[in-house]
Every structure is written in structure tokens, then in C-alpha cells.
């Protein structure tokens, strides 16, 4: 957030709040009319009528306090004026939040409800403001549809039950840990290849992984495939609309994804919380707890549940996420463009801190004295928020101090030995030999589950091999140790006994490449093993060995292999290209020498002339 301008320090415009007040006023007047006609008892009043009674009671209280002026709505009717006054009393504006922030700063503590929307009217105003903004500013994304008036989504859903839910499901899984701009082309390719959940259920998993290649976290693709098969088998091809059932029954669907599918596709009022929503809610309610703490996470879910719109939950949830993605960003948030700035405690704290720093004692202290009789009871003090001393110095006094950033653990270092095993053979009818590479399927659980890779020895096995050789302390592996571990892996685990005999033509240390996972910095040490003769894997000695297959270079270029393994293959191609360039240079020099010698001239002069 940038510096606060003079305009920002003054009382903000109430245009959005006034619009909401008009709607509330009209609704309240309608309720009064119905009440007079039906003569119902107050016990039969619904939540809105009860809220209106509170409004009127507060209006009488506020009417006795002329110091707080309320903007006029242009009506001279007595009931209108009372409603306006009541609305001003119950819907805090930015100035009210600044006063509360000042109290918190002076008291050094705050109540738990400081982090909640305690008024129904305040919730309605927030909903109205953010939805009005979203209807104008939402990004047009290929998977984004709404239940706007005039939109045909409902008709399309009725004609193709579950189709919308399938589209939301795929997009939400793809967008996990991945930027939207990256996801769009992948989503379009996916939907053109498997436009329905039935088509995905019938697809081959290898093809699914191939289309997914580049998005990372490949287990997400396999769970989508597995989930589609389960939906076809157990739910008649339609994803459930109940978020609890979605979370319990569909592989890979957690609480957030369940809420997204239910609200976006079925218009079910289900709350959701993701990274963007956590950031928005943390700032709106100044939640200063560790966002990794279960209690703090639960608080965000509670606030999201209080706010979710009953009639347009999908649009509301997307509005929260859109606000976090485009306005309330991690760094340099656009507070001046925020449609709910008047509801933001983090921004109010910034204004209060600025006023305090410049020793502007007028607004905050005068308002504090005025409301001394309304001081909140601090018997229920919040214990979730971390002390201000834990805030990063560069975020002190800014809205970016929320959510409180937890120091991330540095990714651990791991190394592994990769053996690119190449066999060169002639196929029937082809004159030129063909290179083929051995790939091994990884276990179905764990990192890169079910993916194909070159024969790889992980660090834990490298360590065990070294300990077996008498080494007790960890030290970086040597090429000799890695090569020995690779031979052991291919003979003992893969059952390739021929690896130790004369069928191996050459072994080359190609160096290493790095690939960063979310929690691991992995170093792939690459060895290129070239085999000669009729090398096969059909007669492997162990039936329980992992699955293997041979792919040509052309097939490998388009295969669904992990990004880190693809880097090792690119290293091999680079090594081969350099070798060919070196051979070409040697051949050229040799040819030039022969030409110069044949012409009988001086060789040095010949090269100088060149």
C-alpha cells in the first residue's frame, strides 16, 4: 500500500453505503406494511424484522447524539430519516473502524469479535458492494460462468446435468499451486480432448498424464481420472451437489474444492477458503494469527460462512477470490480501488497509525473521548493474534502485515543417481539404427506417483549403499558410488543381469541438473549408459520388478515424463550435440590438413589464409 493522501484521511464517500441503505430502507418499510396488515406478533417476525427492530431502537439512541451527523438520502419523511440514522449507527464506515483500531492500539489487546462481522446489515452491505464490483470487473475465464439474470447457465445445467460441475472441478484442480494464466491453455486442451466426465473416465491414464505434463503435482491428474471413474460408477455420471459428500467420496476433492463445485456449479450456499480468500479476510478483519494454525484457519472458515451470499454464493465466492487476485494482492495492494475499503480493519489500522505518527490528535482522540461510555468489555480477549513484534519490519504499518507470514522452511536438499540407459538396434526393414531408452514406472504412492522416469536411485538408497561400504556420516556421493548404485539397482531391482556384462559399450558422467519441488531441491546426477547388441528386458529375473518400457527418442520427446527427468534428457541431447560439433570440427581440421598437404603448400599459411 502506498502513502495515504489527504483525501484518504478525510471521511470517505458513502455512495456505496447509501445505495445499500436505500435497499434496506425499502425492505424495512415493506416489512412494516406487511406487519400492519397481517398484525402478526413480534415473535413471528423473521430475522430481518428483528434486525429492523434493532435498527429503530438504535435510531432513537443515536438521535439523542447530534455530534454524529448522518448523510441525508434526500427524503423528508420521518421514518426515512430514522432509517437513515439507524443505518449509519449499525453499518460502520471507515472512520468507525479507525476509532476501533485506535482503541486496540491504546489498549494493546482486542476482543475475539474484532475479527468477525457481528451485524447482519454489515454483512449485507459487504455482499452488495463486492458483488456490484465483481459484476463489472470479473475476468472472463473459459471455465467461469454465473447465475446472472439472463445467463443461460441454469438452462444448460438442466440440459446437461453435472457438466458445469465437471468444468469447475477440472479448473479448480488445475489452479491449485498454479497461476491462472498458465492454466488457461491446459484447460482448453483438456476440455477439447475430454469434454465430459464420461470421456475422461474412459481415457488412458498415460494420455491423461501426458496432457497434464508441465502443470506439476501429477497426482492431481491421476486423482481426476480416478474420480471421474468413480462418479460414472457410483453417481450416475453426475458430481454430487452436497459439499460434504464431495469431500468424502471424490478422490482429490478437499473442503475448498467441494465448496467451489457446490457453489459455482449448483449455486449451493457453501463457503470456501483458499489463499486469496485468506488474504482478503485476514485484512478485512485484521486477523493476525499464524495462518498455518488450525484455529486461525477455522476462524477464516467461520468468517467465510458468515459472509456467503444465500442467493448468489458462486458469484460471491468468486468475487472474494477475484478481489484477492487482482486488488488485494500479496504485495502492493490497490487499496484505492478496493470496493470494500470501508470494511477493512487493516486499512483502518494504517490510517490510525498514520494519524498517530503525524501527531494529528483531532479525529481519533476526540472520537475516543466521545465514545468512552461505549468502551467494549475486554473479558473475552483474542489469543490467536501474534504480537506486533513478529511482523516483518518492511510490512510494519502496512496492510501487507496481514496475513501474518510464517517463515517458510527452506526446501531440503536431495540427490539421486539417474542412469539414462540407451540401446541402439536396427528394426526390421530399416537401414539406420534406432536409439531407444529404458523407462521405469514409479510407485503408485509418493512423489510423482505412477510417473515414468529413467532408472533412478534415490538418496535414501544411495545412503544405504554407502553405509554398506563402511561410510557412517553423510557426504556428497561420488560418480563411482552413484555408478555402482545404478548397476546394483538395475541388476537387483530391475533384474537386468546383462548390465554387468560386455553388452555395455560405454558409460559417461554427464554432470547434474537441479529441479525445485515445493519442499525439495533435488539434484539429478546423470550417467549415460550405452548398450550394444540385442539388449532386451523380456527375460527379467524378478516378476515383482517395476514396470519398464523402451521408447525411441521421438516417442520420448512427447512422452509424459516429469519435468526434472526431462531436464536430464535435455542434458543428454546437449552433450550429444556438443560431441557432434566437436567431431565435425576435428573432421574439418583433418580435411583441411590433407588438402594443404596435397597442394604442397605450407600448412600454417594455409590456415592463416582461411
KOLTOR-724101 format. One line per 8 residues: number of its first residue (from 1); their letters; for each residue x, y, z of C-alpha. Coordinates in nm, 3 decimals. Example, Ala and Ser with C-alpha at 12.3 -4.5 7.8 and 13.67 -1.06 7.14 Angstrom:
BEGIN
1) AS) 1.230 -0.450 0.780; 1.367 -0.106 0.714
END
This chain:
BEGIN
1) XXXXXXXX) 0.000 0.000 0.000; 0.133 0.342 -0.091; 0.126 0.662 0.110; -0.209 0.792 0.235; -0.333 1.102 0.060; -0.515 1.392 0.225; -0.839 1.277 0.063; -0.796 0.933 0.213
9) XXXXXXXX) -0.757 1.084 0.560; -1.095 1.254 0.541; -1.427 1.080 0.590; -1.470 0.854 0.285; -1.758 0.873 0.040; -2.072 0.681 0.140; -2.201 0.629 -0.214; -2.196 0.251 -0.192
17) XXXXXXXX) -2.332 0.252 0.162; -2.607 0.496 0.067; -2.715 0.267 -0.215; -2.729 -0.023 0.027; -2.917 0.190 0.280; -3.186 0.265 0.025; -3.236 -0.105 -0.038; -3.252 -0.180 0.334
25) XXXXXXXX) -3.490 0.109 0.394; -3.730 -0.008 0.125; -3.719 -0.364 0.255; -3.784 -0.245 0.610; -4.080 -0.029 0.501; -4.229 -0.326 0.316; -4.196 -0.535 0.629; -4.373 -0.266 0.833
33) XXXXXXXX) -4.662 -0.263 0.585; -4.693 -0.642 0.596; -4.681 -0.634 0.973; -4.966 -0.378 0.993; -5.183 -0.574 0.750; -5.129 -0.917 0.899; -5.097 -0.791 1.259; -4.851 -1.064 1.337
41) XXXXXXXX) -4.688 -1.082 1.677; -4.326 -0.987 1.718; -4.242 -1.349 1.799; -4.334 -1.448 1.444; -4.104 -1.191 1.290; -3.819 -1.332 1.086; -3.453 -1.231 1.118; -3.494 -0.924 0.900
49) XXXXXXXX) -3.785 -0.784 1.105; -3.592 -0.849 1.422; -3.300 -0.663 1.273; -3.532 -0.376 1.186; -3.647 -0.351 1.547; -3.284 -0.321 1.650; -3.238 -0.054 1.384; -3.524 0.153 1.518
57) XXXXXXXX) -3.407 0.117 1.878; -3.059 0.226 1.780; -3.203 0.512 1.580; -3.371 0.654 1.892; -3.045 0.624 2.083; -2.846 0.788 1.808; -3.100 1.063 1.760; -3.001 1.196 2.103
65) XXXXXXXX) -2.641 1.236 1.989; -2.626 1.529 1.747; -2.247 1.508 1.722; -2.272 1.221 1.474; -2.422 1.360 1.156; -2.574 1.124 0.905; -2.576 1.190 0.530; -2.927 1.262 0.407
73) XXXXXXXX) -3.089 1.043 0.146; -3.296 1.333 0.018; -3.623 1.230 0.189; -3.814 1.445 0.437; -4.026 1.157 0.569; -3.973 1.098 0.941; -3.939 0.719 0.908; -3.685 0.766 0.628
81) XXXXXXXX) -3.472 0.989 0.848; -3.487 0.737 1.132; -3.389 0.454 0.900; -3.101 0.658 0.763; -2.988 0.736 1.115; -3.021 0.372 1.217; -2.833 0.254 0.913; -2.546 0.489 0.997
89) XXXXXXXX) -2.542 0.352 1.351; -2.534 -0.017 1.257; -2.315 -0.013 0.945; -1.966 0.101 1.045; -1.783 0.313 0.793; -1.406 0.351 0.769; -1.399 0.626 1.032; -1.566 0.395 1.284
97) XXXXXXXX) -1.307 0.124 1.213; -1.029 0.378 1.258; -1.165 0.466 1.603; -1.178 0.097 1.695; -0.824 0.048 1.563; -0.713 0.338 1.783; -0.866 0.172 2.086; -0.692 -0.156 2.007
105) XXXXXXXX) -0.360 0.024 1.969; -0.402 0.204 2.301; -0.535 -0.098 2.493; -0.281 -0.335 2.344; -0.547 -0.604 2.305; -0.886 -0.670 2.148; -1.185 -0.899 2.179; -1.236 -1.206 1.964
113) XXXXXXXX) -1.530 -1.049 1.782; -1.290 -0.784 1.648; -1.231 -1.041 1.372; -1.597 -1.106 1.291; -1.883 -0.941 1.105; -2.120 -0.910 1.401; -2.403 -0.728 1.219; -2.635 -0.877 0.956
121) XXXXXXXX) -2.668 -0.536 0.799; -2.290 -0.502 0.775; -2.276 -0.844 0.604; -2.542 -0.741 0.355; -2.362 -0.420 0.274; -2.036 -0.604 0.220; -2.209 -0.857 -0.006; -2.378 -0.585 -0.208
129) XXXXXXXX) -2.058 -0.383 -0.257; -1.834 -0.674 -0.358; -2.093 -0.829 -0.592; -2.156 -0.493 -0.762; -1.780 -0.464 -0.819; -1.748 -0.824 -0.938; -2.030 -0.794 -1.190; -1.831 -0.523 -1.365
137) XXXXXXXX) -1.468 -0.627 -1.314; -1.464 -1.007 -1.319; -1.213 -1.167 -1.555; -1.356 -1.361 -1.847; -1.214 -1.710 -1.794; -1.308 -2.016 -2.002; -1.446 -2.204 -1.700; -1.621 -1.909 -1.536
145) XXXXXXXX) -1.997 -1.891 -1.564; -2.252 -1.733 -1.334; -2.617 -1.739 -1.240; -2.677 -1.381 -1.351; -3.016 -1.275 -1.474; -3.030 -1.352 -1.845; -2.746 -1.603 -1.822; -2.828 -1.942 -1.974
153) XXXXXXXX) -2.616 -2.142 -1.726; -2.922 -2.278 -1.548; -3.078 -2.394 -1.872; -2.751 -2.553 -1.983; -2.717 -2.730 -1.649; -3.067 -2.869 -1.677; -2.995 -2.993 -2.030; -2.658 -3.146 -1.930
161) XXXXXXXX) -2.669 -3.238 -1.560; -2.329 -3.223 -1.395; -2.147 -3.067 -1.692; -2.091 -2.737 -1.515; -1.967 -2.921 -1.206; -1.717 -3.116 -1.418; -1.580 -2.795 -1.569; -1.545 -2.632 -1.227
169) XXXXXXXX) -1.380 -2.944 -1.086; -1.116 -2.960 -1.360; -1.039 -2.587 -1.341; -1.010 -2.586 -0.961; -0.775 -2.884 -0.955; -0.559 -2.727 -1.227; -0.546 -2.391 -1.049; -0.406 -2.543 -0.730
177) XXXXXXXX) -0.050 -2.412 -0.688; -0.061 -2.281 -1.047; -0.126 -1.934 -1.189; -0.445 -1.879 -1.388; -0.258 -1.758 -1.698; -0.067 -2.086 -1.706; -0.380 -2.295 -1.656; -0.592 -2.150 -1.940
185) XXXXXXXX) -0.423 -2.330 -2.235; -0.407 -2.656 -2.037; -0.776 -2.628 -1.950; -0.874 -2.562 -2.311; -0.672 -2.862 -2.436; -0.816 -3.082 -2.164; -1.178 -2.991 -2.236; -1.133 -3.031 -2.611
193) XXXXXXXX) -0.991 -3.380 -2.552; -1.228 -3.491 -2.273; -1.532 -3.259 -2.289; -1.738 -3.468 -2.047; -1.674 -3.663 -1.731; -1.767 -3.982 -1.918; -1.494 -3.916 -2.175; -1.236 -3.863 -1.900
201) XXXXXXXX) -1.339 -4.184 -1.724; -1.272 -4.382 -2.044; -0.935 -4.216 -2.110; -0.599 -4.386 -2.069; -0.407 -4.266 -1.762; -0.085 -4.231 -1.961; -0.263 -3.997 -2.202; -0.405 -3.801 -1.909
209) XXXXXXXX) -0.057 -3.758 -1.761; 0.075 -3.653 -2.100; -0.180 -3.371 -2.133; -0.107 -3.271 -1.773; 0.271 -3.254 -1.829; 0.401 -2.912 -1.725; 0.140 -2.840 -1.456; 0.328 -3.038 -1.190
217) XXXXXXXX) 0.183 -3.230 -0.896; 0.097 -3.518 -1.128; -0.104 -3.699 -0.861; -0.376 -3.440 -0.921; -0.423 -3.570 -1.277; -0.445 -3.931 -1.165; -0.700 -3.840 -0.897; -0.910 -3.654 -1.154
225) XXXXXXXX) -0.907 -3.967 -1.368; -0.983 -4.191 -1.072; -1.257 -3.957 -0.953; -1.423 -3.950 -1.295; -1.438 -4.330 -1.299; -1.593 -4.332 -0.952; -1.853 -4.070 -1.046; -1.954 -4.273 -1.351
233) XXXXXXXX) -1.977 -4.593 -1.149; -2.137 -4.470 -0.825; -2.308 -4.135 -0.902; -2.456 -4.195 -1.247; -2.205 -3.961 -1.409; -2.302 -3.651 -1.208; -2.087 -3.499 -0.934; -2.281 -3.461 -0.606
241) XXXXXXXX) -2.406 -3.115 -0.510; -2.354 -3.167 -0.136; -2.007 -3.038 -0.038; -1.982 -3.290 0.246; -2.040 -3.579 0.004; -1.797 -3.434 -0.248; -1.524 -3.408 0.014; -1.586 -3.756 0.147
249) XXXXXXXX) -1.639 -3.953 -0.173; -1.446 -3.792 -0.460; -1.068 -3.853 -0.471; -0.861 -3.536 -0.450; -1.155 -3.314 -0.350; -1.093 -3.130 -0.024; -1.301 -2.880 0.167; -1.214 -2.589 -0.062
257) XXXXXXXX) -1.277 -2.773 -0.391; -1.603 -2.916 -0.255; -1.723 -2.565 -0.169; -1.619 -2.436 -0.512; -1.804 -2.711 -0.701; -2.118 -2.681 -0.486; -2.140 -2.301 -0.501; -2.014 -2.234 -0.855
265) XXXXXXXX) -2.192 -2.519 -1.031; -2.502 -2.585 -0.819; -2.549 -2.243 -0.654; -2.541 -2.407 -0.311; -2.452 -2.153 -0.034; -2.126 -2.323 0.060; -1.831 -2.122 0.191; -1.476 -2.169 0.065
273) XXXXXXXX) -1.131 -2.057 0.173; -0.818 -2.055 -0.043; -0.501 -1.846 -0.041; -0.668 -1.541 -0.193; -0.965 -1.560 0.042; -0.736 -1.597 0.345; -0.551 -1.283 0.244; -0.872 -1.083 0.189
281) XXXXXXXX) -1.038 -1.195 0.513; -0.717 -1.151 0.714; -0.703 -0.789 0.606; -1.074 -0.718 0.629; -1.086 -0.839 0.990; -0.720 -0.780 1.090; -0.663 -1.146 1.172; -0.304 -1.151 1.294
289) XXXXXXXX) -0.266 -1.517 1.380; -0.042 -1.776 1.220; -0.232 -1.869 0.902; -0.095 -2.223 0.928; -0.252 -2.268 1.273; -0.566 -2.488 1.270; -0.752 -2.243 1.497; -0.673 -1.949 1.271
297) XXXXXXXX) -0.775 -2.148 0.963; -1.102 -2.239 1.135; -1.163 -1.870 1.209; -1.128 -1.787 0.838; -1.381 -2.058 0.754; -1.622 -1.920 1.014; -1.596 -1.567 0.873; -1.641 -1.701 0.518
305) XXXXXXXX) -1.953 -1.889 0.630; -2.098 -1.574 0.789; -2.046 -1.378 0.469; -2.150 -1.621 0.194; -2.441 -1.490 -0.011; -2.754 -1.706 0.003; -2.881 -1.629 -0.348; -2.553 -1.588 -0.538
313) XXXXXXXX) -2.298 -1.794 -0.344; -2.096 -1.889 -0.651; -2.051 -1.532 -0.769; -1.982 -1.415 -0.415; -1.710 -1.676 -0.359; -1.553 -1.593 -0.694; -1.572 -1.223 -0.606; -1.370 -1.285 -0.290
321) XXXXXXXX) -1.107 -1.478 -0.486; -1.107 -1.221 -0.766; -1.054 -0.940 -0.518; -0.754 -1.124 -0.374; -0.610 -1.200 -0.716; -0.645 -0.854 -0.873; -0.678 -0.590 -0.599; -0.589 -0.725 -0.254
329) XXXXXXXX) -0.263 -0.874 -0.379; 0.023 -1.006 -0.161; 0.244 -0.707 -0.237; 0.143 -0.356 -0.347; -0.233 -0.399 -0.295; -0.452 -0.144 -0.473; -0.635 -0.016 -0.166; -0.760 0.291 -0.353
337) XXXXXXXX) -0.951 0.065 -0.594; -1.096 -0.169 -0.330; -1.478 -0.177 -0.329; -1.489 -0.283 0.038; -1.224 -0.048 0.176; -1.471 0.091 0.430; -1.496 -0.262 0.580; -1.121 -0.319 0.605
345) XXXXXXXX) -0.971 -0.316 0.954; -0.618 -0.349 0.818; -0.662 -0.029 0.618; -0.821 0.141 0.920; -0.517 0.048 1.128; -0.292 0.204 0.865; -0.493 0.527 0.876; -0.482 0.530 1.258
353) XXXXXXXX) -0.109 0.466 1.261; -0.052 0.745 1.010; -0.256 0.989 1.215; -0.073 0.891 1.528; 0.266 0.925 1.361; 0.195 1.276 1.235; 0.050 1.366 1.577; -0.288 1.451 1.433
361) XXXXXXXX) -0.471 1.425 1.766; -0.804 1.556 1.637; -1.009 1.278 1.489; -0.903 0.966 1.677; -0.866 1.108 2.028; -1.175 1.327 2.002; -1.383 1.032 1.883; -1.231 0.818 2.158
369) XXXXXXXX) -1.343 1.061 2.427; -1.688 1.081 2.273; -1.734 0.705 2.291; -1.580 0.650 2.636; -1.921 0.531 2.760; -1.930 0.270 2.485; -1.599 0.102 2.563; -1.607 -0.269 2.486
377) XXXXXXXX) -1.577 -0.530 2.755; -1.236 -0.693 2.718; -1.330 -1.003 2.914; -1.301 -1.219 2.601; -0.958 -1.123 2.474; -0.828 -1.268 2.147; -0.544 -1.512 2.196; -0.494 -1.601 1.829
385) XXXXXXXX) -0.306 -1.293 1.710; 0.071 -1.286 1.721; 0.249 -0.988 1.881; 0.330 -0.694 1.656; 0.699 -0.758 1.717; 0.665 -1.065 1.493; 0.567 -0.853 1.193; 0.829 -0.822 0.923
393) XXXXXXXX) 0.984 -0.471 0.958; 0.917 -0.393 0.592; 0.545 -0.460 0.647; 0.511 -0.256 0.968; 0.225 -0.010 0.936; 0.101 -0.154 0.605; -0.192 -0.374 0.516; 0.062 -0.627 0.392
401) XXXXXXXX) 0.132 -0.722 0.753; -0.180 -0.938 0.706; -0.192 -1.230 0.678; 0.096 -1.288 0.915; 0.368 -1.457 0.718; 0.514 -1.770 0.866; 0.882 -1.825 0.797; 0.889 -2.098 0.535
409) XXXXXXXX) 1.118 -2.390 0.583; 1.386 -2.398 0.320; 1.338 -2.693 0.083; 1.557 -2.981 0.185; 1.839 -3.087 -0.042; 1.824 -3.429 -0.202; 2.033 -3.600 -0.466; 1.968 -3.901 -0.684
417) XXXXXXXX) 2.151 -4.102 -0.947; 1.986 -4.118 -1.290; 2.106 -4.373 -1.545; 1.993 -4.294 -1.898; 2.018 -4.642 -2.049; 2.027 -4.630 -2.430; 2.025 -4.926 -2.662; 2.097 -4.895 -3.033
425) XXXXXXXX) 1.943 -5.151 -3.263; 1.817 -5.197 -3.615; 1.448 -5.251 -3.667; 1.316 -5.482 -3.938; 1.318 -5.307 -4.273; 1.513 -5.004 -4.153; 1.867 -4.945 -4.262; 1.953 -4.688 -3.996
433) XXXXXXXX) 1.988 -4.796 -3.631; 1.736 -4.661 -3.381; 1.813 -4.541 -3.030; 1.573 -4.649 -2.755; 1.572 -4.550 -2.389; 1.463 -4.751 -2.087; 1.191 -4.602 -1.867; 1.078 -4.733 -1.527
441) XXXXXXXX) 0.739 -4.668 -1.366; 0.749 -4.509 -1.021; 0.545 -4.648 -0.728; 0.174 -4.562 -0.718; 0.220 -4.365 -0.395; 0.457 -4.085 -0.303; 0.629 -3.814 -0.505; 0.549 -3.830 -0.879
449) XXXXXXXX) 0.333 -4.137 -0.818; 0.284 -4.359 -1.122; 0.506 -4.146 -1.348; 0.769 -4.283 -1.585; 1.139 -4.197 -1.545; 1.485 -4.319 -1.632; 1.627 -4.576 -1.386; 1.679 -4.367 -1.073
457) XXXXXXXX) 1.838 -4.438 -0.738; 1.701 -4.206 -0.467; 1.916 -4.056 -0.193; 1.799 -4.293 0.081; 1.921 -4.587 -0.127; 2.247 -4.407 -0.207; 2.300 -4.355 0.167; 2.230 -4.720 0.241
465) XXXXXXXX) 2.473 -4.830 -0.028; 2.744 -4.604 0.117; 2.677 -4.729 0.470; 2.709 -5.081 0.341; 3.054 -4.982 0.223; 3.153 -4.860 0.569; 3.057 -4.491 0.545; 2.864 -4.368 0.854
473) XXXXXXXX) 2.842 -3.990 0.807; 2.662 -3.822 0.518; 2.889 -3.692 0.245; 2.802 -3.597 -0.113; 2.814 -3.900 -0.338; 3.087 -3.952 -0.595; 3.042 -4.063 -0.954; 3.195 -4.401 -0.872
481) XXXXXXXX) 2.947 -4.454 -0.587; 2.649 -4.346 -0.796; 2.752 -4.566 -1.088; 2.786 -4.866 -0.857; 2.441 -4.794 -0.705; 2.285 -4.767 -1.052; 2.431 -5.104 -1.155; 2.304 -5.257 -0.832
489) XXXXXXXX) 1.956 -5.109 -0.888; 1.932 -5.230 -1.246; 2.053 -5.580 -1.165; 1.887 -5.641 -0.827; 1.565 -5.438 -0.860; 1.500 -5.434 -1.234; 1.651 -5.777 -1.295; 1.872 -5.663 -1.584
497) XXXXXXXX) 2.160 -5.908 -1.536; 2.318 -5.819 -1.869; 2.408 -5.468 -1.743; 2.725 -5.611 -1.589; 2.848 -5.796 -1.896; 3.003 -5.693 -2.223; 2.671 -5.559 -2.356; 2.758 -5.220 -2.205
505) XXXXXXXX) 2.956 -5.025 -2.461; 3.024 -4.704 -2.265; 2.939 -4.508 -1.950; 2.963 -4.127 -1.936; 2.918 -3.887 -1.644; 2.707 -3.602 -1.787; 2.708 -3.389 -1.474; 2.392 -3.282 -1.292
513) XXXXXXXX) 2.074 -3.075 -1.317; 1.850 -2.931 -1.046; 1.474 -2.922 -1.010; 1.285 -2.747 -0.731; 0.973 -2.905 -0.586; 0.766 -2.722 -0.325; 0.958 -2.886 -0.041; 1.261 -3.045 -0.207
521) XXXXXXXX) 1.556 -2.910 -0.402; 1.658 -3.213 -0.598; 1.988 -3.268 -0.775; 1.983 -3.528 -1.053; 2.329 -3.673 -1.119; 2.314 -3.810 -1.472; 2.503 -4.103 -1.619; 2.465 -4.206 -1.984
529) XXXXXXXX) 2.493 -4.581 -2.037; 2.509 -4.708 -2.396; 2.431 -5.075 -2.457; 2.524 -5.271 -2.768; 2.387 -5.588 -2.916; 2.038 -5.738 -2.884; 1.953 -5.598 -2.541; 1.608 -5.690 -2.406
537) XXXXXXXX) 1.411 -5.670 -2.082; 1.171 -5.954 -2.158; 1.362 -6.211 -1.953; 1.397 -6.020 -1.630; 1.467 -6.242 -1.334; 1.222 -6.077 -1.091; 0.848 -6.088 -1.152; 0.790 -5.822 -0.883
545) XXXXXXXX) 1.018 -5.571 -1.053; 0.870 -5.231 -1.152; 0.714 -5.192 -1.495; 0.958 -5.093 -1.769; 0.931 -4.989 -2.131; 1.158 -4.879 -2.417; 1.085 -4.555 -2.604; 1.255 -4.409 -2.909
553) XXXXXXXX) 1.392 -4.058 -2.898; 1.094 -3.936 -3.100; 0.849 -4.101 -2.860; 1.038 -3.976 -2.557; 1.018 -3.616 -2.680; 0.638 -3.624 -2.645; 0.610 -3.865 -2.350; 0.453 -3.771 -2.015
561) XXXXXXXX) 0.768 -3.767 -1.803; 0.831 -3.544 -1.501; 0.993 -3.207 -1.561; 1.305 -3.298 -1.362; 1.358 -3.616 -1.569; 1.301 -3.420 -1.888; 1.584 -3.189 -1.779; 1.816 -3.489 -1.758
569) XXXXXXXX) 1.717 -3.592 -2.113; 1.783 -3.239 -2.238; 2.126 -3.260 -2.075; 2.195 -3.577 -2.277; 2.082 -3.411 -2.602; 2.310 -3.115 -2.529; 2.602 -3.350 -2.458; 2.539 -3.535 -2.785
577) XXXXXXXX) 2.515 -3.211 -2.980; 2.844 -3.088 -2.836; 3.004 -3.421 -2.922; 2.885 -3.396 -3.280; 3.010 -3.038 -3.308; 3.347 -3.145 -3.169; 3.367 -3.438 -3.412; 3.269 -3.214 -3.703
585) XXXXXXXX) 3.544 -2.966 -3.612; 3.803 -3.243 -3.591; 3.692 -3.382 -3.927; 3.711 -3.033 -4.079; 4.062 -2.972 -3.946; 4.177 -3.313 -4.068; 4.034 -3.248 -4.413; 4.198 -2.905 -4.437
593) XXXXXXXX) 4.534 -3.053 -4.343; 4.500 -3.317 -4.612; 4.409 -3.056 -4.873; 4.702 -2.834 -4.775; 4.945 -3.124 -4.784; 4.815 -3.235 -5.122; 4.870 -2.886 -5.267; 5.225 -2.888 -5.130
601) XXXXXXXX) 5.189 -2.554 -4.956; 5.285 -2.453 -4.607; 5.017 -2.576 -4.364; 5.038 -2.273 -4.131; 4.998 -2.033 -4.423; 4.701 -2.237 -4.544; 4.519 -2.189 -4.211; 4.616 -1.821 -4.198
609) XX) 4.460 -1.771 -4.536; 4.144 -1.929 -4.416
END
